[in-house]
Amino acid sequence: MSLGFQAFFAALPIIFAGILLVGLRVSAKKAMPLVYVATIAVAFMIWEVSFERVLASTIEGMLITVSVLWIIFGAILLLNTLKHSGAIIVIRQGFNNISPDRRIQAIIVAWLFGCFIEGASGFGTPAAIAAPLLVAIGFPAMAAVMLGMMVQSTPVSFGAVGTPILIGVNKGLDSAGIGATLTNLGSSWDTYLQIITSEVAITHAITGTLIPLLMCVMLTRFFGEKKSWTEGLAILPFAIFAGLAFTLPYALTGVFLGAEFPSLIGALVGLPIVVLAAKKGFLVPKKAWDFAPREKWPVSWVSKFEMKFDAMTAKAPMSLTKAWIPYVLVALILVLTRVSADVKAFVMSLAFSYKNILGEGLNFTMNPLYLPGGILVFVVIITYFLHKMEFKELKAAVGESSKVMIGAGFVLVFTIPLVRVLINSGVNESGFDSMPIAMANFVAHSVGDIYPLFAPVVGALGAFIAGSNTVSNMMLSQFQFGVADALGISTAFMVALQAVGAAAGNMIAIHNVVAASATVGLLDQEGETLRKTVIPTIYYCLVVGIIGLIGMYYLGLTDPLMK
């Protein structure tokens, strides 16, 4: 079968998902079971994947779903706990005291706080934490999910203390073979990986500086009473300032310190600067912007959570510091468990594993205490005592959170297994590469020398399928390296374009949208969210692709392998 036909059949499940979710506006809980069936049909009939391999991939996907649901449950439980303790009312008022302007609140919570959480934890956690917080301070649930998804771009390549680079790229490339070649050329694998890290950081910094502005523009266009682009553009000076407050220290950290801390340090530097600037009115528009009155919001924007928040009143006076302590603890413990070797070893000591699933060489391990879900639940227990809650309040929070998790679970139990079937389809009787690689190969062979323009799209496609920058890098880094080597251009920069594109692809990863929606009680609106987040994804991939062409052919970027 020709490469074109391979790519066509490989793309069919994705095209089918797009038609159902975006075109026909079918809810994910109805669409994803159908897409799963379509995926295994292609795997069986075209790729000739064995029944055991498909079943093992499905089991692997279901086990991964448990990990994802554990994170969702923890995020929802913390939010509901803070709701019942009265802390959410205090937090909402605190943001209003910084600025009543919803655009500024979005930048502080979604962009800067979200970037910090991404740097500490990764794996979709920013949307799971920032989106409920935005809902709590008065944002429509759909707007909160959109913003939560948009922050899963610039900080993602260095999320979870650099996992997409240190694990994704490291394991995705033939580090032993490439390292041996580099040694013969007088260089080293560590030097080569640092070149990739630097180029990822600089490329993200250039592209990501405009993300806060894009957030505001999309907020006013899709959720403003006047449906106006210009109301978002009115905050341009402050938004660019907020973008640079993160991206400048982020880029410098990536270039000089490595992959572990750019997102963390960028947020830790940027957050206090931007909050102080907002309080002082620096570059802040004279006229604050807000949503229309809540009674005018379409039903599709609203979740049950929001209605409950509206009905709440603070139980007793609580300081802003005390109200925020749970979120501060989440951030601190996330960093501690990722940075301290001893603490990391302790929380990872509890593990549930399934090795060599059905003899297919697929493995699964879950570390419930290391995952953000375990940390969130631990903080919930601390909050119960810190905020002097009654047991019935905690019980109510657990009950409400469980109901939402079950709703998300039905969708994810089909979405993640189909992703694993796609990724694991490389072991087959047809002799074809796996479906994602088949699609990438077609693009590379079709476009030739201008391939750097499309390299980020390939990375984004991998993340769209897998829901993970790390997995996309593991699947496609060696492929991107091979294309660059064949074209005689910088392999390091091509892998960097892959990593940046894969980060952008998180904004449209279906199971990330489902997970984020679940944390705010907004299910069945996934297609609407995807229609919006595809806009910043296109922006990101296009700009990064242009940077790729300029870097390869105008600036003539090189790496040790080109000597």
C-alpha positions in Angstrom: 0.0 0.0 0.0 1.3 3.4 -0.9 2.4 5.9 1.8 -0.5 8.2 0.8 -3.1 5.5 1.5 -1.4 4.5 4.7 -1.6 8.1 5.9 -5.2 8.4 4.8 -6.3 5.3 6.7 -4.2 6.3 9.7 -5.9 9.7 9.8 -9.4 8.2 9.5 -10.1 7.9 13.2 -8.9 11.5 13.8 -11.0 12.8 10.9 -14.0 10.9 12.2 -13.4 12.4 15.7 -13.2 15.9 14.2 -16.4 15.4 12.2 -18.3 14.2 15.2 -17.0 16.6 17.8 -16.5 19.8 15.9 -18.6 19.4 12.8 -21.7 17.6 14.1 -21.3 18.8 17.7 -21.8 15.3 19.1 -20.9 15.1 22.8 -17.6 13.2 23.6 -19.5 10.6 25.6 -21.3 9.6 22.4 -18.5 10.3 19.9 -15.5 8.6 21.5 -16.9 5.1 21.7 -17.6 5.3 18.0 -14.1 6.6 17.3 -12.7 3.8 19.4 -14.5 1.2 17.2 -13.3 3.0 14.1 -9.7 2.9 15.4 -9.7 -0.8 16.1 -11.4 -1.5 12.7 -8.5 0.3 11.0 -6.0 -1.5 13.2 -7.4 -5.0 12.4 -8.3 -4.6 8.7 -5.5 -2.3 7.4 -2.6 -2.6 9.8 -3.3 -6.2 10.6 -2.6 -5.7 14.3 -3.3 -8.9 16.3 -6.3 -9.2 18.6 -3.9 -9.6 21.6 -2.1 -6.4 20.7 -5.3 -4.4 20.4 -6.6 -5.9 23.7 -3.4 -5.3 25.5 -3.3 -1.6 24.2 -6.9 -1.2 25.4 -6.1 -2.6 28.8 -3.0 -0.3 29.0 -5.3 2.7 28.0 -7.8 1.8 30.7 -5.1 1.6 33.4 -3.8 5.0 32.2 -7.3 6.3 32.5 -7.3 5.4 36.2 -4.2 7.6 36.7 -5.9 10.5 34.8 -9.1 10.1 36.8 -7.1 10.2 40.0 -5.7 13.6 39.1 -9.2 14.8 38.1 -10.7 13.6 41.4 -8.0 15.3 43.4 -8.4 18.6 41.6 -12.2 18.6 41.9 -12.1 17.4 45.6 -9.8 20.3 46.5 -12.1 22.8 44.9 -15.2 21.4 46.5 -13.4 21.3 49.9 -12.5 25.0 49.6 -16.0 25.7 48.5 -17.5 24.1 51.6 -14.9 25.6 53.9 -15.7 29.1 52.6 -12.2 29.7 51.3 -13.4 30.1 47.7 -15.4 33.2 48.5 -12.3 34.8 50.1 -10.1 33.9 47.1 -12.7 35.4 44.7 -12.7 38.6 46.7 -8.9 38.6 46.7 -8.7 38.6 42.9 -11.2 41.3 42.7 -9.0 43.4 45.0 -6.0 42.9 42.7 -8.1 44.0 39.7 -11.8 43.7 38.9 -10.8 43.4 35.2 -11.5 39.8 34.1 -8.7 40.0 31.5 -6.1 40.7 34.2 -7.6 37.9 36.3 -7.3 35.5 33.4 -3.6 36.5 32.8 -2.7 36.0 36.5 -4.6 32.8 37.1 -4.5 31.0 33.8 -1.2 32.3 32.4 1.1 32.8 35.3 -0.3 30.5 38.0 -1.1 27.9 35.3 2.5 28.1 34.0 3.8 27.5 37.5 1.6 24.4 38.0 2.7 23.1 34.6 6.3 23.6 35.5 5.9 21.7 38.7 3.6 18.9 37.6 2.7 18.8 33.9 0.4 16.2 32.5 -2.7 18.4 32.1 -2.6 19.6 35.7 -2.8 23.4 35.0 -6.2 23.1 33.4 -7.4 20.8 36.2 -6.3 23.4 38.9 -6.6 26.7 37.1 -9.9 26.1 35.4 -11.8 25.4 38.6 -10.2 28.4 40.3 -11.4 30.6 37.4 -14.9 29.2 37.8 -14.7 29.9 41.5 -13.9 33.6 40.9 -16.8 34.0 38.5 -15.7 32.9 35.0 -18.1 30.9 32.8 -17.1 27.3 32.9 -16.5 27.1 29.2 -14.3 30.2 29.3 -12.3 28.7 32.2 -11.7 25.5 30.2 -10.6 27.4 27.1 -8.1 29.4 29.1 -7.0 26.3 31.0 -6.3 24.6 27.7 -4.5 27.6 26.2 -1.9 27.7 29.0 -1.0 24.2 27.9 1.4 25.6 25.3 4.5 27.6 26.2 5.3 26.1 29.6 4.6 22.5 28.5 7.9 21.6 27.0 9.5 22.1 30.4 6.5 20.8 32.4 6.8 18.3 35.2 10.4 19.6 35.8 11.4 19.1 32.2 9.9 15.6 31.6 9.0 16.2 27.9 12.7 17.0 27.2 14.5 14.8 29.7 12.3 11.8 29.1 10.4 12.4 25.9 13.3 13.6 23.7 15.9 11.5 25.6 14.0 8.3 25.1 12.7 9.3 21.7 16.1 9.6 20.2 18.7 6.9 19.7 20.8 8.6 22.4 23.4 5.8 22.5 24.1 5.8 18.7 23.9 9.6 18.4 26.0 10.0 21.6 28.8 7.7 20.1 28.8 9.8 16.9 29.0 13.0 18.9 31.9 11.7 21.0 33.8 10.9 17.8 33.2 14.5 16.7 34.5 15.9 19.9 31.2 16.7 21.4 28.8 14.9 23.8 25.2 13.8 24.1 24.7 16.3 27.1 25.9 19.2 24.9 23.6 18.1 22.1 20.6 17.8 24.4 21.3 21.3 25.9 21.4 22.7 22.4 17.9 21.3 21.8 16.8 22.6 25.2 18.0 26.2 24.4 16.4 26.2 21.0 13.1 25.0 22.5 13.2 27.7 25.1 14.0 30.5 22.7 11.4 29.4 20.1 8.7 29.1 22.8 9.7 32.5 24.3 9.2 34.2 20.9 5.9 32.5 20.2 4.5 32.4 23.7 4.9 36.0 24.6 1.6 36.7 22.7 -0.4 34.0 24.4 -1.7 36.2 27.2 -2.9 38.7 24.6 -4.5 35.9 22.6 -6.2 34.7 25.8 -7.7 38.1 26.4 -8.8 38.6 22.8 -10.5 35.2 22.7 -12.1 35.9 26.1 -13.7 39.1 25.0 -14.7 37.8 21.5 -16.3 34.5 22.6 -17.5 35.4 26.1 -18.0 39.2 26.1 -21.4 40.8 25.8 -20.3 42.7 22.7 -18.4 39.7 21.2 -15.6 42.1 20.5 -12.0 41.4 19.5 -11.0 45.0 20.2 -11.9 44.8 23.9 -9.2 42.1 24.2 -6.7 44.2 22.2 -7.3 47.1 24.6 -5.2 45.3 27.1 -2.3 44.8 24.7 0.4 46.7 26.7 -0.3 44.9 29.9 -0.7 41.5 28.2 2.7 41.8 26.4 4.3 42.9 29.7 2.8 39.8 31.4 4.0 37.6 28.5 7.6 39.0 28.7 7.6 38.8 32.5 7.3 35.0 32.1 9.1 34.3 28.8 12.3 36.3 29.4 13.4 34.5 32.7 12.0 31.3 31.1 14.3 31.6 28.0 17.3 32.6 30.1 16.8 29.6 32.4 16.4 27.2 29.4 19.6 28.5 27.8 21.8 28.6 31.0 20.4 26.1 33.5 18.7 23.4 31.4 15.3 21.7 31.0 14.2 21.3 34.6 13.3 24.8 35.7 12.3 27.3 32.8 8.6 27.1 33.5 9.0 27.2 37.2 11.4 30.1 37.4 9.6 32.0 34.6 6.4 31.8 36.7 8.0 32.5 40.0 9.7 35.7 38.6 6.7 36.8 36.5 3.8 36.2 39.0 4.8 38.7 41.7 5.9 41.3 39.0 2.6 41.1 37.2 0.5 41.1 40.4 2.3 44.2 41.7 1.9 45.9 38.3 -1.8 45.2 38.3 -2.2 46.5 41.8 -0.3 49.7 40.9 -2.3 50.1 37.7 0.8 49.9 35.5 -0.3 49.6 31.9 -3.8 48.6 33.0 -6.6 50.0 30.9 -8.7 52.7 32.5 -11.9 50.8 31.9 -12.2 47.4 33.5 -13.8 44.6 31.5 -16.3 42.1 32.8 -18.8 39.5 31.5 -22.4 40.2 31.0 -24.7 39.6 34.0 -24.9 35.8 34.7 -28.5 35.5 33.8 -27.6 36.4 30.2 -25.1 33.6 29.9 -26.0 30.7 27.5 -26.7 27.5 29.3 -23.8 25.9 27.4 -21.4 28.1 29.4 -22.6 27.2 32.8 -21.9 24.2 35.1 -23.6 23.0 38.2 -20.5 24.1 40.1 -21.1 27.7 39.2 -24.7 27.7 40.4 -23.5 26.2 43.7 -20.8 28.8 44.0 -23.3 31.6 43.5 -25.5 30.3 46.3 -22.6 30.3 48.8 -21.8 32.7 51.5 -18.7 32.7 53.6 -19.3 30.7 56.8 -17.0 32.7 58.9 -14.3 35.4 58.5 -11.1 33.9 57.0 -7.9 35.6 56.0 -6.9 35.6 52.4 -3.6 34.0 53.4 -5.4 31.1 55.1 -7.7 30.7 52.2 -4.8 30.4 49.8 -2.6 28.1 51.9 -4.0 24.9 50.3 -3.0 26.0 46.8 0.4 27.2 48.0 0.8 23.8 49.6 -0.1 22.0 46.4 2.6 24.1 44.5 5.3 23.6 47.2 4.7 19.8 47.5 4.6 19.4 43.7 8.0 21.0 43.5 9.4 19.2 46.5 8.4 15.8 45.2 9.9 16.5 41.8 13.2 18.1 43.0 14.2 16.3 46.2 15.5 12.8 45.4 14.6 11.5 48.9 11.1 12.8 48.9 10.6 11.6 45.3 11.8 8.1 46.3 9.4 8.1 49.3 6.3 9.0 47.4 7.2 6.7 44.5 7.7 3.8 46.9 4.0 3.0 46.6 3.5 1.7 43.1 1.0 -0.5 41.2 2.4 -2.2 38.2 1.2 -4.4 35.3 4.3 -5.6 33.4 4.2 -7.1 29.9 0.5 -6.9 29.4 -0.8 -10.1 27.7 2.7 -10.8 26.7 2.8 -7.8 24.3 5.7 -6.0 26.0 3.4 -3.1 27.2 3.9 -2.0 30.8 2.0 0.2 33.2 3.0 1.7 36.6 0.9 4.0 38.7 2.4 5.9 41.7 -0.7 7.3 43.4 1.2 9.4 45.9 3.6 10.9 43.3 0.8 11.8 40.9 -0.8 15.2 41.4 -4.0 13.4 42.5 -2.3 12.0 45.6 -0.8 15.4 46.5 -4.2 17.1 46.0 -5.9 14.6 48.3 -3.2 15.0 50.9 -3.7 18.8 50.8 -7.5 18.2 51.2 -6.8 16.4 54.4 -4.6 19.2 55.7 -7.3 21.7 54.7 -10.0 19.8 56.6 -8.1 20.6 59.8 -6.6 24.0 58.8 -10.1 25.4 57.9 -11.7 23.6 60.9 -14.3 21.9 58.7 -17.1 19.6 59.9 -17.0 16.0 58.7 -20.3 16.3 56.9 -18.8 19.1 54.7 -15.9 17.0 53.7 -18.3 14.1 53.0 -20.4 16.3 50.7 -17.2 17.4 48.9 -16.2 13.8 48.3 -19.7 12.9 47.0 -19.9 15.8 44.6 -16.4 15.1 43.3 -17.1 11.4 42.7 -20.1 12.1 40.6 -18.1 14.4 38.3 -15.2 11.9 38.0 -17.6 9.1 37.0 -19.0 11.3 34.2 -15.5 12.0 32.9 -14.4 8.4 33.3 -17.0 7.1 30.7 -15.4 9.3 28.0 -11.8 8.7 29.0 -12.2 5.0 29.1 -12.7 5.0 25.3 -10.4 8.0 24.5 -7.2 6.9 26.1 -7.4 3.2 24.9 -7.9 4.3 21.3 -4.8 6.5 21.6 -2.8 3.5 22.8 -4.1 1.4 19.9 -2.8 4.1 17.5 0.6 4.4 19.2 1.1 0.6 19.6 0.0 -0.2 16.0 3.7 -0.4 14.8 3.7 -4.1 15.8 1.7 -5.7 13.0 1.6 -8.2 10.2 1.3 -5.5 7.4 4.9 -4.3 7.9 3.6 -0.7 8.2 5.0 1.8 10.7 2.6 2.8 13.5 -0.3 5.0 12.4 1.2 8.3 13.8 4.5 7.6 12.1 2.7 6.8 8.8 1.0 10.2 8.9 4.3 12.0 9.7 6.2 10.1 6.9 3.6 11.2 4.3 4.0 14.8 5.3 7.8 14.7 5.2 7.8 13.0 1.7 5.3 15.4 0.3 6.8 18.7 1.2 10.6 18.3 0.9 12.9 21.2 1.8 10.1 23.3 3.3 9.5 20.5 5.8 10.6 22.7 8.8 7.4 24.7 8.3 5.4 21.5 9.0 7.6 19.9 11.7 5.6 21.6 14.5 2.3 20.4 13.0 3.7 16.8 13.1 4.6 17.3 16.8 1.2 18.8 17.5 -0.5 15.8 15.7 1.4 13.5 18.0 0.2 15.4 21.1 -3.3 15.6 19.8 -3.4 11.8 19.4 -1.5 11.0 22.6 -2.6 13.9 24.8 1.0 14.3 25.9 4.0 16.3 24.8 6.3 13.7 26.3 4.6 10.8 24.4 4.7 12.8 21.1 8.4 13.4 21.6 9.0 9.7 22.3 7.1 8.7 19.2 8.4 11.3 16.7 11.8 12.7 17.8 13.8 10.1 15.9 11.6 10.5 12.8 12.1 14.3 12.9 15.9 13.8 13.4 15.9 11.5 10.4 14.2 14.0 8.1 16.6 16.8 9.1 19.6 14.5 8.5 18.2 13.6 5.1 17.8 17.2 4.2 21.2 18.2 5.5 19.9 20.7 8.1 20.2 21.0 11.8 18.9 17.8 13.5 18.9 19.5 17.0 16.7 22.4 15.8 14.3 20.0 14.0 13.9 18.0 17.2 13.3 21.4 19.0 10.5 22.2 16.5 9.0 18.8 17.3 9.1 19.5 21.0 7.5 23.0 20.6 4.8 21.8 18.2 4.0 18.9 20.6 3.5 21.4 23.4 1.1 23.4 21.2 -0.8 20.2 20.4 -1.8 19.8 24.0 -4.3 22.6 23.5 -6.4 20.4 21.3 -5.7 17.0 22.9 -9.2 15.5 23.3 -8.7 13.7 26.6 -7.1 16.9 28.1 -10.3 18.8 27.1 -12.4 16.1 28.6 -10.4 16.1 31.8 -10.4 19.9 32.1 -14.1 20.1 31.4 -14.8 17.5 34.1 -13.0 19.5 36.8 -15.6 22.3 36.3 -18.6 20.1 35.7 -18.9 21.0 32.0 -19.3 17.8 30.1 -20.8 17.4 26.6 -19.3 20.7 25.3 -15.9 19.3 24.2 -16.5 20.1 20.5 -17.2 23.8 21.4 -14.0 24.0 23.3 -12.0 22.4 20.5 -13.4 24.9 18.0 -11.9 27.6 20.1 -8.6 26.1 21.1 -7.7 25.2 17.5 -7.2 28.9 16.9 -4.2 29.3 19.3 -2.9 26.0 18.1 -2.8 27.1 14.5 -1.2 30.4 15.5 1.5 28.5 17.5 2.3 25.9 14.8 2.4 28.6 12.0 4.7 30.9 13.9 7.0 28.1 15.1 7.1 26.7 11.5 8.1 30.1 10.1 10.8 30.4 12.9 11.9 26.9 11.7 12.4 28.0 8.1 14.2 31.2 9.1 16.4 29.3 11.6 17.3 26.5 9.1 17.8 28.4 5.9 18.3 32.1 6.7 20.2 32.0 10.0 21.8 28.7 9.1 21.6 27.1 12.5 23.9 24.1 13.0 24.7 21.5 15.6 27.7 19.3 16.3 26.4 16.5 14.0 26.7 18.9 11.0 30.5 19.4 11.4 
